[in-house]
Amino acid sequence: MAWDTFDKDRMKQIALQLAGNYKENDKKSGELIPSVLIKGVGDIWCPHVTQKRVVRIPRGTKAYILSDEMDEFGRIAIYSVLGEMVAIDPDEIVEVGFN
């Protein structure tokens, strides 16, 4: 896999957003990270980025992009609201912003 490490600040920002602890005037909060949705209906099977396993994620699940860097298969890393870090083809997601 292409992702040996992740931006810790980006992961902290995503955790703050998911926990609802983002404060606009707080310097520690940083910039909001826009969310994405996995396109389609049904389930999609994606490889976990740090473990040797495959994860089933329902399509329509909200996620956040962890890294724009692509692996050797043209996939990017995302963090789903289900708590999974997976690799996914960029064509399988759509940016929805801050909804």
N, C-alpha and C positions, 0 to 999 in steps of 0.2 A: 504494500500500500504506500501511497505517496505521503501520508500524514504521520510523521513520527511524533510531532508535537503540535499543539494548538495554541492560539493566542489566548493566554489566561485571562487577559482583560476582557476579551470578547465573550468568553464563557461566563465570567462574572456578570457582565452586562446582561446576557441572556437570562441568567439566574435571577437577577434583580427584577427584570421585566416579568418573568413568569411568576415570581412571588408577589408582584404588585408593589414592590418597594422603590420604584423609580420616582425620584423627586427632581422636577425640572430645574430648580435653582441649586441643587447639590452638585458640587464639582466632582464628587466621586461617582456620580451616576453616569456621566459620559453621554454619548449620543444614543438615541433610540435605534434599535436594529429592526428593520422591517421584517415582517413575517412572510412566509411562503406557504402555499398549500400544495399537497401532492394531488395531481390531476386524476380525474376519472372516478370510477366506482369499483367496489370490490376491494381486494387486497393486493399489495405489492410485496415481493420478497426482496430484501436488500441486504448486502453484506455489512456486518458491523465493522466499524473502522478500526477498533482496537482489539477485538477478539475474533477468533476463528469460528464464526457462526453466522447463520443467516437469520434475519429478523423479519417477521411478518408485520406489516404496517397497513392499517386500513387507508385506502385512498380518501382524500378529503381531510386528512390530518394536517394540522398546523405545525409548522417547523420553522427553524431559523438556520440560515446558512452559516456554517462554522468557518469554511475556507473556500475561496474562489479558485484555489489551486486544484487542478484536475489530476487524477491518478492516471495510470497507464491505459485505463479503459475509458477515459473521458468522463469520469464521474466526479462529482463534488461531494464534500462532506456536509451533512446537515444534522441538526439536533431536533428531534421531534418532541412535541409536548408530552409524548408517552415516555420520555426519558431515554430514548435510544439515539446513539450516534451512528448514522449509517451513511453509506456511499450511494448516490443516486444520480441517474442521468439528468442533466439540467433540463432536458426536454420534458421530463416528468413532473416538473414543478412550475408553479406560476406565482409571481410576487403579488401579494395582496396589500402590502403596506402595513399600516398600523391599525388594522381592524381587529 
